[in-house]
C-alpha cells in the first residue's frame, strides 16, 4: 500500500518556485527561437506573403520590442536586412535563459535535499514507533512468562 507524502509548506513553496522558473525559462527559449528565425528570414529577404514568415515576424516583433532601435538594420541585398538588434536580443534572451537554467538546478537541489530531510525524519519517527512497540511487546511477554512460571512451594 503506497503511503501519501506528508504535506510540507516549504516543499510546496519550492515546487511552486520551480514551476514559475520553468515558465520563465521556456519564455526565454521561445523568444530566442522566434528572434533567431525572424533574423534569419529577414537576412535572406523571405517572402512576407507566406503565412509562416508572417507568423514568425509577428512573434519576433513582440519579443524584439524592448530592443528595437538599439542598433540600425543593415541592408545586405535588394530585400535582405541584417538586424543587429534581433541578434543582440537573441543573445540577451539566451543569457537570461542560462541564468534561469542555473536557478532551476539550484531549486531542484534544494528540493531534493529537503525531501531527503523529510524522508529521514519520517524514518526516524517510524523507527521510534517500532522501538516503543517492541519494548511494549517485550514487557508484555516478560509479565506473561513470569506469571506462567510455577511458584515454588514453601
C-alpha positions in Angstrom: 0.0 0.0 0.0 1.5 3.3 -1.1 1.5 6.0 1.6 0.8 9.6 0.6 3.7 12.0 1.2 3.0 14.4 4.1 2.2 18.0 3.1 5.0 20.4 3.8 4.7 24.1 3.2 8.4 24.6 2.4 8.4 21.8 -0.1 5.2 23.2 -1.7 6.8 26.6 -2.0 10.0 25.1 -3.5 7.9 23.2 -6.1 5.9 26.4 -6.9 9.1 28.5 -7.3 10.5 25.8 -9.6 7.4 25.8 -11.8 7.4 29.6 -12.1 11.1 29.4 -13.0 10.4 26.8 -15.7 7.8 29.0 -17.2 10.2 32.0 -17.4 12.9 29.7 -18.8 10.5 28.4 -21.5 9.5 32.0 -22.3 13.2 33.0 -22.9 13.8 30.0 -25.1 10.7 30.6 -27.2 11.7 34.3 -27.6 15.2 33.3 -28.7 13.9 30.9 -31.3 11.4 33.4 -32.7 14.0 36.1 -32.9 16.6 33.9 -34.4 14.2 32.6 -37.1 13.0 36.2 -37.7 16.5 37.5 -38.1 17.4 34.6 -40.5 14.3 35.1 -42.6 14.9 38.9 -42.7 18.5 38.4 -43.7 17.6 36.3 -46.7 14.6 38.5 -47.6 11.9 35.9 -47.1 8.6 36.5 -48.8 6.2 38.2 -46.4 3.2 36.8 -48.3 3.9 33.4 -46.8 1.9 32.6 -43.7 4.8 31.0 -41.9 7.0 34.1 -42.4 4.2 36.4 -41.2 3.8 34.2 -38.1 7.5 34.3 -37.3 7.8 38.1 -37.9 4.7 38.8 -35.7 6.1 36.6 -32.9 9.5 38.1 -33.2 8.1 41.6 -33.2 6.7 41.1 -29.7 9.9 39.8 -28.3 12.0 42.4 -30.1 10.1 45.4 -28.7 12.4 46.1 -25.8 15.5 46.0 -28.1 14.1 47.8 -31.1 16.2 50.8 -32.2 19.3 49.9 -30.3 21.2 49.1 -33.5 20.1 50.1 -37.0 19.4 47.3 -39.5 21.9 46.9 -42.4 20.8 46.2 -45.9 22.7 43.2 -47.3 20.8 42.7 -50.6 17.9 44.1 -52.5 15.4 42.8 -50.0 17.6 41.3 -47.2 18.5 43.1 -44.0 20.8 42.1 -41.1 19.1 43.0 -37.9 21.7 43.6 -35.3 19.0 44.4 -32.7 17.5 40.9 -33.2 20.8 39.2 -32.8 21.5 41.2 -29.7 18.1 40.3 -28.4 18.7 36.6 -29.1 22.0 36.8 -27.1 20.3 38.5 -24.2 17.4 36.1 -24.1 19.8 33.1 -24.2 21.9 34.6 -21.3 18.7 35.1 -19.3 17.6 31.5 -20.1 21.0 30.3 -18.9 20.5 32.1 -15.6 17.1 30.5 -15.3 18.6 27.1 -16.1 21.1 27.6 -13.2 18.3 28.7 -10.9 16.3 25.6 -11.8 19.3 23.4 -10.9 19.7 25.2 -7.6 16.0 25.0 -6.7 15.9 21.3 -7.7 18.9 20.6 -5.5 17.2 22.4 -2.6 14.0 20.4 -3.2 15.9 17.1 -3.3 17.8 17.9 -0.1 14.6 19.0 1.7 12.8 15.8 0.5 15.6 13.7 1.9 15.4 15.5 5.2 11.6 14.8 5.3 12.2 11.2 4.5 14.9 10.9 7.2 12.6 12.5 9.8 9.7 10.2 8.7 12.0 7.1 9.0 13.2 8.2 12.5 9.6 8.6 13.6 8.8 5.2 12.2 11.8 3.7 13.9 10.8 5.2 17.3 7.3 3.8 17.0 8.7 0.4 16.1 11.1 0.5 19.1 8.3 1.5 21.5 6.1 -1.2 20.1 8.8 -3.8 20.6 9.5 -2.6 24.1 5.8 -2.8 25.0 5.7 -6.3 23.4 8.7 -7.4 25.4 7.3 -6.0 28.6 4.0 -7.9 28.0 5.9 -11.1 27.2 8.0 -10.7 30.3 5.0 -10.3 32.5 3.3 -13.4 30.9 6.4 -15.5 31.4 6.7 -14.6 35.0 3.1 -15.4 35.5 3.4 -18.7 33.7 6.4 -19.8 35.9 5.4 -22.3 38.6 5.9 -20.9 42.0 8.0 -22.8 44.4 6.1 -24.4 47.3 7.1 -23.4 50.7 
